Amino acid sequence: MTSARTLRPGELTAALAARQGLISRRRIPPADAIRVLTPLQGQHAPAPFLALAARLDGFSRADLDAAIAARTVGKSTLMRMTLHLVAADDYPAYHQLARQARMRTWRKTYAHLDEERVVAELSAWFAEPRGNAEIRARVGAYPGVEDTPYAPILFARTLLPLVQLPPAGRWDDRGRGAAFMLDPRPLPAPEDAAELVLRRYLGAFGPASRRDVAAWAGVAQRDFAAAFERVQTVSYRDSNGAELLDLPGAPLPPASTPLPPRFLAHWDQPLLAYADRDRIIPPELLSHRLTLSGDPTVTVDGRVAASWSMSCADGVATVEITPHTDIPRSVVPEIRAEAERVARFAHPTATPRVNGLSA
């Protein structure tokens, strides 16, 4: 029996960069990019725009705004109960998978309710746009729903595929007054949903372990059990001997592949895609808790080396870079160029300025 190939850490970092479009930028529409990359974190409204700007050539804020207006991209609560922008056609599968663990809790908590009747009632009610205040009043009337601001919202978002209506998701979306409606498309069977999401995940983040994909999705490993039986995969090992699975023929560039600096967005997906995040976050940086703070990050050689922030005043867009590790002088000009690029993307009419790096 042939033993599985062992992948070195550098090979895993290069594979992630290749899958995520962080080696060479692509020219594809936003909805197609999000389908390939998997849903983009949308807790901070500009984050999906910045994530796409890091990966796409010729991309503008108007491109994603147009996709949101055309409903080819939508905003909803998905993995780990956080807001994401998702390719609209994939939304039913992601919602179905993400709700599995929550539905197990829902059915225990609300065992006294007739689930089929509640679904029918709320589906009809959500045929019209509804705000959070309305949801709290309507859903809070069901017996057993706690009288807290979030309990009725969680009740509804777990039970039904609710999407935020445009202009939610735009760069200047402040999240206030968002209107929610029922997505009219039928949900796939849980096994079918898990299969599609697993294919998307491995395409975007593989090779990865079963534990990785469950942690990223915020579900139990058993929710992917049928999908792992259905999806043809190839097996590898990491340097610790743990099994990693991948799609056959997926890119595996050599560890020596040059990985250019990139400015990632708040809670960018690669930082959240694994239970073991060593391929993207060096262990010595874990104390910065960047996956909790959501600070946007700078990668050098494919791994986080700094965080960054941006402000704009008096016609100047200033990018402040905070190194978290030693950055070779040879790469500083590339980082500056990327910083100026992201400043021009965010503030097209301003003059870029970069602080925090020594020449």
Phi, psi and omega per residue, in radians:
M1 nan 2.283 -3.112
T2 -1.349 2.262 3.127
S3 -1.356 2.640 -3.119
A4 -1.189 2.496 3.105
R5 -1.148 2.396 3.070
T6 -1.580 2.234 3.129
L7 -1.740 2.219 3.120
R8 -1.291 2.756 -3.139
P9 -0.927 -0.717 -3.141
G10 -1.108 -0.574 3.101
E11 -1.211 -0.652 3.114
L12 -1.191 -0.680 3.094
T13 -1.131 -0.743 3.126
A14 -1.151 -0.671 3.113
A15 -1.091 -0.763 3.121
L16 -1.085 -0.802 -3.133
A17 -1.070 -0.697 3.140
A18 -1.154 -0.781 -3.104
R19 -1.153 -0.575 -3.047
Q20 -1.591 0.109 3.125
G21 1.199 0.519 -3.088
L22 -1.806 0.175 3.016
I23 -1.836 -0.960 3.041
S24 -2.271 2.392 -3.070
R25 -1.330 2.601 -3.093
R26 -1.842 2.857 3.028
R27 -2.089 1.546 3.104
I28 -2.454 2.711 -3.139
P29 -1.095 2.707 -3.100
P30 -0.964 -0.764 -3.109
A31 -1.091 -0.708 3.117
D32 -1.171 -0.684 3.114
A33 -1.098 -0.781 -3.127
I34 -1.162 -0.606 3.085
R35 -1.069 -0.734 -3.126
V36 -1.271 -0.725 -3.046
L37 -1.381 -0.308 -2.950
T38 1.413 2.839 -3.067
P39 -0.899 2.474 -3.079
L40 -1.706 2.407 3.122
Q41 -0.986 2.249 -3.108
G42 -2.141 0.344 3.111
Q43 -1.054 -0.692 3.043
H44 -1.812 2.080 -2.939
A45 -0.933 -0.766 -3.131
P46 -1.254 -0.227 -2.998
A47 -0.979 -0.819 3.135
P48 -1.088 -0.582 3.096
F49 -1.130 -0.788 3.134
L50 -1.170 -0.646 3.105
A51 -1.088 -0.758 3.130
L52 -1.237 -0.633 3.124
A53 -1.068 -0.576 3.125
A54 -1.218 -0.369 -2.953
R55 -2.019 -0.329 -3.027
L56 -1.996 2.486 3.060
D57 -1.636 2.362 3.112
G58 1.330 0.234 -3.099
F59 -1.451 2.437 3.069
S60 -2.243 2.830 3.105
R61 -1.033 -0.603 -3.138
A62 -1.108 -0.503 -3.137
D63 -1.110 -0.802 -3.139
L64 -1.289 -0.659 3.053
D65 -0.978 -0.747 -3.129
A66 -1.152 -0.681 3.118
A67 -1.147 -0.653 3.094
I68 -1.174 -0.756 3.132
A69 -1.111 -0.622 -3.135
A70 -1.443 -0.061 3.134
R71 1.144 0.388 2.970
T72 -1.437 -0.275 3.011
V73 -2.242 2.382 -3.138
G74 -2.294 2.854 3.139
K75 -2.013 2.301 -3.132
S76 -2.797 2.949 3.049
T77 -1.484 2.108 -3.076
L78 -2.274 -2.039 -3.016
M79 -1.020 2.414 3.093
R80 0.966 0.474 3.104
M81 0.981 0.617 3.086
T82 -2.065 2.789 -3.084
L83 -1.320 2.402 3.120
H84 -2.412 2.702 2.863
L85 -1.714 2.303 -2.990
V86 -2.329 2.569 2.979
A87 -1.094 2.191 -2.951
A88 -0.979 -0.706 -3.102
D89 -1.140 -0.439 -3.140
D90 -1.566 -0.200 -3.025
Y91 -0.974 -0.818 -3.094
P92 -0.998 -0.662 -3.137
A93 -1.198 -0.780 3.130
Y94 -1.105 -0.721 3.118
H95 -1.109 -0.788 -3.105
Q96 -1.062 -0.746 3.120
L97 -1.171 -0.852 -3.030
A98 -1.099 -0.461 -3.070
R99 -1.482 -0.163 -2.995
Q100 -1.027 -0.905 -3.141
A101 -1.132 -0.692 -3.136
R102 -1.170 -0.589 3.119
M103 -1.195 -0.558 3.077
R104 -1.100 -0.728 3.086
T105 -1.201 -0.742 -3.140
W106 -0.986 -0.800 -3.072
R107 -1.190 -0.486 3.052
K108 -1.337 -0.782 -3.088
T109 -1.156 -0.677 -3.043
Y110 -2.010 0.684 3.138
A111 -1.060 -0.384 -3.129
H112 -1.371 -0.182 -3.113
L113 -1.680 2.634 3.047
D114 -1.471 1.756 -3.030
E115 -0.994 -0.771 -3.102
E116 -1.092 -0.709 -3.139
R117 -1.191 -0.746 -3.134
V118 -1.114 -0.729 3.112
V119 -1.061 -0.775 -3.135
A120 -1.110 -0.764 -3.127
E121 -1.106 -0.850 -3.079
L122 -1.287 -0.521 3.081
S123 -1.089 -0.750 3.106
A124 -1.154 -0.692 -3.112
W125 -1.175 -0.684 -3.121
F126 -1.441 0.176 2.999
A127 -1.202 -0.284 3.065
E128 -1.998 2.639 3.140
P129 -1.026 2.403 -3.129
R130 -2.328 2.413 3.074
G131 -1.638 2.947 -3.090
N132 -1.067 -0.647 3.134
A133 -1.107 -0.732 3.087
E134 -1.113 -0.716 -3.127
I135 -1.095 -0.749 -3.139
R136 -1.080 -0.699 -3.123
A137 -1.236 -0.784 -3.073
R138 -1.253 -0.873 -3.084
V139 -1.292 -0.576 3.122
G140 -1.110 -0.237 3.118
A141 -1.349 -0.274 3.100
Y142 -1.238 2.382 -3.136
P143 -1.026 2.335 3.064
G144 1.664 -0.162 3.106
V145 -1.376 2.141 -3.090
E146 -1.069 2.548 3.135
D147 -1.499 1.173 3.092
T148 -2.258 2.785 -3.098
P149 -1.065 -0.586 -2.985
Y150 -1.689 -0.423 -3.050
A151 -0.996 -0.818 3.109
P152 -1.128 -0.587 3.129
I153 -1.154 -0.818 3.119
L154 -1.082 -0.721 3.100
F155 -0.929 -0.900 -3.060
A156 -1.250 -0.750 -3.085
R157 -1.199 -0.491 3.076
T158 -1.278 -0.772 -3.011
L159 -1.308 -0.600 -2.983
L160 -2.242 2.623 3.050
P161 -1.395 1.625 -3.080
L162 -1.794 2.282 3.126
V163 -2.064 2.613 3.071
Q164 -1.455 2.385 -3.118
L165 -1.464 2.588 3.009
P166 -0.954 2.514 0.275
P167 -1.539 0.221 3.089
A168 -0.954 2.373 -3.125
G169 1.798 -0.236 -3.140
R170 -1.274 2.863 -3.104
W171 -0.906 -0.734 -3.077
D172 -1.676 0.310 3.106
D173 -1.149 2.120 3.135
R174 -1.723 -0.004 3.084
G175 1.330 0.075 -3.124
R176 -1.720 2.369 3.098
G177 1.279 0.378 3.127
A178 -1.110 2.465 3.097
A179 -1.867 2.396 -3.089
F180 -2.008 2.467 3.043
M181 -2.396 2.799 3.080
L182 -1.262 2.252 2.984
D183 -1.264 2.169 -2.959
P184 -1.353 -0.213 -3.051
R185 -1.333 2.476 3.130
P186 -1.146 2.581 3.093
L187 -1.396 2.453 3.045
P188 -1.224 2.864 3.018
A189 -1.043 2.595 -3.113
P190 -0.925 -0.677 -3.138
E191 -1.158 -0.692 3.118
D192 -1.180 -0.693 3.117
A193 -1.099 -0.805 -3.124
A194 -1.097 -0.641 3.126
E195 -1.109 -0.830 -3.141
L196 -1.090 -0.796 -3.104
V197 -1.130 -0.674 3.118
L198 -1.093 -0.749 3.103
R199 -1.076 -0.766 3.120
R200 -1.089 -0.776 -3.103
Y201 -1.086 -0.896 -3.110
L202 -1.119 -0.632 3.079
G203 -1.097 -0.574 -3.080
A204 -1.609 -0.501 -2.961
F205 -2.330 -0.093 -3.079
G206 -1.161 2.902 -0.111
P207 -1.218 2.568 -3.080
A208 -2.680 2.842 -3.135
S209 -1.572 2.881 3.039
R210 -1.036 -0.643 3.120
R211 -1.134 -0.674 3.128
D212 -1.040 -0.894 -3.040
V213 -1.146 -0.636 3.117
A214 -1.190 -0.705 3.129
A215 -1.120 -0.743 3.122
W216 -1.083 -0.774 -3.095
A217 -1.355 -0.315 -3.093
G218 1.274 0.546 3.132
V219 -2.211 3.080 3.087
A220 -1.413 2.655 3.102
Q221 -1.010 -0.558 -3.136
R222 -1.113 -0.400 3.124
D223 -1.222 -0.280 3.068
F224 -1.825 0.032 -3.011
A225 -0.991 -0.864 -3.126
A226 -1.140 -0.620 -3.132
A227 -1.121 -0.709 3.123
F228 -1.162 -0.442 3.048
E229 -1.311 -0.600 -3.051
R230 -1.446 -0.681 -3.006
V231 -1.473 2.210 3.076
Q232 -1.247 2.192 -3.118
T233 -2.300 2.828 2.970
V234 -1.971 2.669 -3.012
S235 -1.959 2.412 3.040
Y236 -2.266 3.118 3.003
R237 -2.252 2.547 2.992
D238 -1.542 -3.124 -3.045
S239 -1.168 -0.258 3.069
N240 -1.667 0.017 3.110
G241 1.583 0.015 -3.141
A242 -1.285 2.507 -3.141
E243 -1.295 2.364 3.054
L244 -2.146 2.410 -3.121
L245 -2.001 2.653 -3.101
D246 -2.679 2.905 3.040
L247 -1.379 2.442 3.111
P248 -1.035 2.365 3.070
G249 1.385 0.062 3.132
A250 -1.221 2.647 -3.059
P251 -1.057 2.326 3.037
L252 -2.362 1.336 -3.117
P253 -1.138 2.721 3.098
P254 -1.154 2.744 -3.138
A255 -1.079 -0.392 -3.121
S256 -1.400 -0.018 -3.119
T257 -1.050 2.209 3.072
P258 -1.109 2.255 -3.137
L259 -2.043 1.866 -3.050
P260 -1.226 2.726 3.067
P261 -1.068 2.514 3.093
R262 -2.452 2.539 3.084
F263 -1.731 1.902 -3.120
L264 -1.582 2.823 -3.053
A265 -1.554 -3.141 3.076
H266 -1.099 2.263 -3.136
W267 0.883 0.696 -3.117
D268 -1.005 2.462 -2.960
Q269 -0.959 -0.697 -3.127
P270 -1.000 -0.512 3.139
L271 -1.259 -0.348 -3.067
L272 -1.936 0.109 -2.933
A273 -1.509 -0.084 -3.016
Y274 -2.427 2.653 2.946
A275 -1.263 -0.704 3.041
D276 -1.822 1.937 -2.959
R277 -1.750 0.317 -3.043
D278 -1.047 -0.543 -3.079
R279 -1.194 -0.298 -3.124
I280 -2.131 -0.525 3.139
I281 -2.121 1.986 3.080
P282 -1.028 2.486 -3.100
P283 -0.943 -0.608 -3.105
E284 -1.204 -0.194 3.121
L285 -1.710 -0.058 -3.074
L286 -1.084 -0.520 -3.119
S287 -1.145 -0.330 3.101
H288 -1.297 -0.273 3.061
R289 0.916 0.814 -3.075
L290 -1.168 -0.461 3.121
T291 -1.295 -0.288 3.064
L292 -1.646 -0.760 -3.097
S293 -1.233 -0.502 -3.110
G294 1.353 0.177 3.110
D295 -1.007 2.284 3.058
P296 -1.112 2.617 -2.954
T297 -2.198 2.809 3.047
V298 -2.002 2.246 3.048
T299 -1.740 2.457 3.028
V300 -2.233 2.200 -3.030
D301 0.975 0.591 3.014
G302 1.494 -0.051 -3.117
R303 -2.204 2.677 -3.090
V304 -1.091 2.262 3.114
A305 -2.197 -0.285 -3.073
A306 -2.769 2.921 2.928
S307 -2.052 2.903 -3.088
W308 -2.559 2.780 3.048
S309 -2.512 2.908 -3.095
M310 -2.490 2.484 3.045
S311 -2.425 2.772 -3.141
C312 -2.408 2.197 3.121
A313 -2.698 2.474 3.083
D314 0.949 0.674 3.079
G315 1.315 0.220 3.135
V316 -2.122 2.190 3.065
A317 -1.731 1.949 -3.048
T318 -1.790 2.177 3.044
V319 -1.799 2.060 -3.132
E320 -1.773 2.104 -3.106
I321 -1.868 2.272 3.112
T322 -2.018 1.758 3.140
P323 -1.153 2.499 3.073
H324 -1.996 -0.034 3.116
T325 -2.692 2.955 3.127
D326 -1.170 2.242 3.134
I327 -1.904 2.120 -3.132
P328 -1.017 2.435 3.139
R329 -1.045 -0.540 -3.080
S330 -1.095 -0.416 -3.086
V331 -1.703 -0.143 -3.104
V332 -0.999 -0.789 3.119
P333 -1.029 -0.652 3.108
E334 -1.162 -0.697 3.125
I335 -1.131 -0.743 3.108
R336 -1.056 -0.741 3.140
A337 -1.097 -0.716 3.108
E338 -1.170 -0.669 3.116
A339 -1.101 -0.756 3.108
E340 -1.143 -0.631 3.118
R341 -1.089 -0.806 -3.107
V342 -1.212 -0.570 3.086
A343 -1.140 -0.748 3.119
R344 -1.163 -0.581 3.101
F345 -1.156 -0.815 -3.072
A346 -1.287 -0.630 -3.072
H347 -2.353 1.394 -2.972
P348 -1.040 -0.488 -3.070
T349 -1.682 -0.035 -3.098
A350 -1.617 2.840 3.049
T351 -1.570 2.202 -3.121
P352 -1.273 2.517 3.020
R353 -2.422 2.444 -3.114
V354 -2.120 2.196 3.083
N355 -2.071 2.700 2.963
G356 1.805 -0.045 3.119
L357 -2.119 2.338 3.034
S358 -1.531 2.555 -3.086
A359 -1.218 nan nan
